[in-house]
């Protein structure tokens, strides 16, 4: 065969689509019973395909990897993604946050149409084929339900993902096959992840699963307005994920990090202090807090959990605490729980078309490469774009060999 694609996620499927356009019929292999399981999981929260912000702002979200991803993402930007989805019968819209979603808020209709298009293009999809490396003769080796299989392919695209959500297929089982051939892989770390907090048992039992809404979270001077969720072991949610890379890096260098919460973004410290200074009388603290500031439930619980009793009884210090409530984040949650990862195959191992320099004819794409992205559609966009980039590389490679 001309091309074997290993991994049937967004990067692998997009590579297959572009190869078909180039007149090449790919064969796709995936270890799971069905393709694109993580893509489908993303659909449960609406399937954030991309973001509508200007391209320079968009690219800056990739941080240190901006230059490495820039050309590919420019070539398949958010508007191109919308056109592509529409071509598959999926209308999209831009939400109030600028994020792009399918109108149906589902991944399954888009995936069904996508797989149908690939089938029409005579792509072959083999599921339950787990890649186990190469034979001494250079053949691709797979474990299948019927036993080991060896495959000869002129070129290969590896699109095997990172190591988050292993139950959906991204389990990192490919790592020894590449490191064993001298390929440098930057150690994986959690990205877009939650963090552990040493909650008291009382707080944990009372507020586990509660959403904390309308807050501003500040870390090292960077402010994010949004919501998060109290978990049994700590915190998670979109506003936490927005800070997660910086918090993770800080914890790795210095140990536990302090995140500050503004529980009342629409009120100043002075307004809060004036309200809290009103005579409390026989009212309980909870009643007084609720009546003077409107804070109750989980927010009131956080105040009791995170402030010393002396500060709670001092209107000035309490007001300051409400505007900058310190939460100590002890460590990142396990990488298996993270939405995505940082780390992977070092870019220095790849040429401009994502071919491994040490393994000519073998290309890589997606989360298995060393880059990370925040939530907001940036991860999917880069996976799509790198799938197309790898397909372009394969097409040129095959043409050159002929």
N, C-alpha and C positions, 0 to 999 in steps of 0.2 A: 504494500500500500504506500501511497505518497505521504500521508500524514496521519499519525496517531495523536489524538488529543486525550490526555489523561486528566480527568476532572470535569464534571458536567455542571459546574456552577456558572455564574454570569460571565467570567472571563473565558472559560472554555467554550461555552455556547456562542459567545460573540465571535470568537476566533473561527468557529465552525461556519458561522453565517458568512463571514467575509471570505473564507476560503472557497465556499460554494460560488460566491459571486465571481471569484477568479477562475472558476472552472475546475476546481479541485474538490474531490469528494472525500471528506474526512471520515475517519472512524473514531468515535468517542467512547471512552471507557470511564466507568465510575464504580466505586466500591459499594455504593449504597443501592438499595432496591429500586429507588426512583431518583431522578436527577434534581439538582438545584434545591435541596432541602433547606438550606440556610436562606436562600432567596424567598422561598415560601414562608418561612418563619418571619422574615421581615414584613411580609404581607399582612401578618396578623396585626401590625400596628399601622397599617395603611400603605406600606411600600413607598417610602420616601426615595424617589428615583434620582433626584438631583436638586439643585438650588438655582434660583433665577438671578442671583446677584451678578454684578459685573465680573468679567473673567479674571481681571487682576486680583480682585478681592477673593474670588473663588480659589484661585491658585495659591494665594497666600495661606489658605487653610491647611495646606499640606506641609507647612513649616519648612524644615531642612530639605524636604524632598521636592519642593516646588520646581526646581530646575529640572529634576529627573523626570517628573510627570508632566511638565508643562506642555510639550509639543503634542503628546498623546491626547491630553484632555482638551486642548484647543481644537484638535482635529475631531473630537466627538464630544462637544460641549453640551450644556443643558438643553439648548434649543434643538440640537441634532437628536438628542435622546427623546425629546417630545415628538419630533417628526417620526422617529423610528417606532415609538410606541403606537402612534396613530396609524402607522402603516400596518401594524398588527391588530388593528381594531380597538385599541385602548386609548380613549381620550384622557387627557391630563389637564390639570389646572394648577395654578400657582396660589398657594395658601397665603394667609395674612403674614406669615413669617418669611415668605419668599421661597418656601420649600415647594417642590413639585411632586404631586401625587397623581396616581390614576383616579379618575372620577369615581370609579367603583370602590376605591380603597382596598383593592385585593390584588394579590400577585398571581393567583391561579389562572384567571382568564388570559392574562398576558403570557404566562408560561406555556399554556396549552397552545396558543396560536404560534408562539415561537417554535416550539417543538414540531408543530405541524409544518411550518415553513422549512425547517431543517430536513424533515422527512421528505418533503417534496423535492428538495435539492439533493436527495439520495445520500444524505449523511446517515451513517449507521451508528446507533447507540447501543452499547453493551453495558448493562448494569450488573452489579455483583461481581465485577472484575476488580480485584484489589491488586494494585501494582506492587510488585516486590523487587523491583530493580531490573538490572540487565544480566544476561548470561555472559559468559566469557567471550562469546562470539558477537556480542552487541545486540542480541535480540531482547525485546521487552518481555518481561516475565510477569505473569499474573496468576493469582490464586482465584479460582472460580468454583461455583458449586459442584462442577463436574470434575474438578481436579486442576492441576497446573496447566497453564497455556503459555506458549512462547509465540511472539509476534515479530515479524520483520517489518520495519517502517523506515522509509527514506528520511523522514524528519519526525520530530516529536515536539508537541507543546505540552509542557507540564503546567497545569492550572489547579493545583492541589490544595490551595487555601493555607491558612495558618493552623493554630491549634486551639482556637476558642470554639466552644460548642461542639466538642468531639462527637457527641451522639448524632450530630447532623452530618458527619462525614469528615470534618476538618480535624484530623487527629494527629497530624504531624508524623505519620508513619513513614513518610518519604524522607525524613531527615537523614537517617543513616545511609541511604542510597546515594545521597549527594555528598555528604561530609566524607564518606568513605572514598570518594573520588577526588578529594582535596578541595571541594567547593566550600568557600567560607560562608557560613550562615551566622548572621548576628543573632544572639540569643533572643528568643521570643519573650515579650513582656505584655501584660494586659493593657489594653487601650479601651476607652469608653467603658470604664468599669466602676463598680461600687467600691466602698472602703469600709474597713472595720472600725467600729467605735465601741469603747468599753461602756456600754449602757448599763445602768443598774437593772437588777431583775424586775423591780417595780415598773420602771419606764418601759422596759422591753415587753413585759406582759400587757401593759396598758395600751401601748401605741404602735406595736408592730403592724406594719402594713398601712399606716396612716400617711396620707399625702400632705405635704407642707406646701401650701400654695402662696403665690404672690410674695415672693421673697427676693432679695438681692444677695447673692453669694459673692464674697470677695476673697480672692487669694492672691497674695503678693501684689496688691494694687489693681488686679484685673477683676472687673465687676461683671457679673452675669445675672440677669433677672430671669426668674423661671421657677419651676416647681421641682420637688424631689420627694422621695418616699423614705420613710423610716423602716428599716428592715430589722429582723431579729438581731443581726450582727453589726448593723451600721447604717449606711445611707446609700442610695442609688437613685438614678433618674436623670432626666435630660440636663438639668442645671448642674448636677454633679459631674456628668460626663464631659460637659464643656470645659471643666477645670481639670479633668482627670490626668491628662498628660503631664501638666505642670506639677500637680500634687504627687503623682507617682514618682517623677524624677526627684522631687524634693525629699520625699520619704527615703528613697534609695540612698541619697547623699547624707541626709542629716537625721533621719529618724522621724518619729511622729510629727505631723504637720497640723497647723491650726487654720481652720476655715472659719471666716466670720459671716454671720447671717444678719441681715437687716430684716427684721420681722414686720416692720411697718414702713415700707418705702415711701409712702405718701405723707409721713409725719416727721417733723424734726425732733431732735433730742429735747429742745426747749419746750416744744408743744407737749411731748410726752411727760417731761418733768413737771410742768404746770398741772397737768391732769392728775398725775400720780400723787402730787403733794396735797390734794384735797383730803380733808379728814376721812379716815377710813371707818371710824366708829367701831361697831361690833361686827362689821362685815368681814368675812373670810378673805384671805389674800386672793383666792381665785375669783371671788365675786367682785372685789375692788378692782382687780386687773381687768376683768371683763367689762365692767361698767365704765372705767376711765379710759381704756385703750382699745376695747373691742377684741382683745386677745383672749382666746380660750382654747380648749381642746389640746391638740398636739403642740401648738405654739406655746401655750402656757406650760405644758409639760416640759418642753425644751428649756424654758427659762428656769424652772426648778431644777432640772437635771444639770444644767451647765453653769449656773451662777452660784456663788457662795451665798449662804443665808444672810450674811451681813450686807451684801449688795442688794439682795431682794428687799430688805427692810429699809434701804436708803433710796428715796425717790430719784436723786440725781444719778447714782450708780446704776439703779435699775433701768432708768431711761437710756443710759449709755449702753447697758448690756442688751437691751432690746434692739438697739440700732447696730450693735456689733457683737452679737452673741458668739462666743468662741466654742467651736466644736473640734475636739482633738481627733484627727484621723490617724489611726495607728498603723494601718497597712492596707494595701490593695487587696480586694477580694481575689480568690483563685482565678487563674487565667481561663479555666474552663467555663467560668461564668461571664467572662467579658464579651462585649458585643463584637469586638475586633481585637487585633493585636498590633504591636510594634515589633520590629525585628523581621528576620527572614534572610533570604539570599542577598548578599551584599551586591549593590549596584556595580561595584568594581569587577564583579565576576561576569557581567553581561556586556554585550556590545550595544550599539545604538538601536538595534532591532530586537533586543531582549534575548539574544542567543547566548548561551553559556560559552565563554571563550575556550574553556577547557574541554568542552564536549560539542564540537561543531555539528550543527544540525539539530541540536536540542535547545528549545526555546522555553521561556518561563513567562508567566503572567499572573497578575492578581495578588492576593494576600500573602502568597509564599515569598514575595519579594520584600525587601526591607524598606517599607514606608508605612506611615499611619495616617489616619484621617479622622476628623471629628464626625459625630453624627450630623445629619442634615443633608444626606444624599451624596456626600463627597466620596464615601467608600465605594458605593455602587458605580458612580461615574468613573472613577479611576480603574475599577475592575473591567468595566465595559471597554474603556479606552485602551487598556493594556492588552486585552484580548484582540482588539483590532490591530494594535501595533505588532503583536507576535504573528498574527496572520500575514501581515504585510511582509514581515521578515521571512517567513516560511516561503511565501510566493516568490520572493526574490532569490532565495537560496536555491529553490528547486529549478528556477529558470537558469541560474548560473551553472548548476550541475549539469543541466541538459546541454 
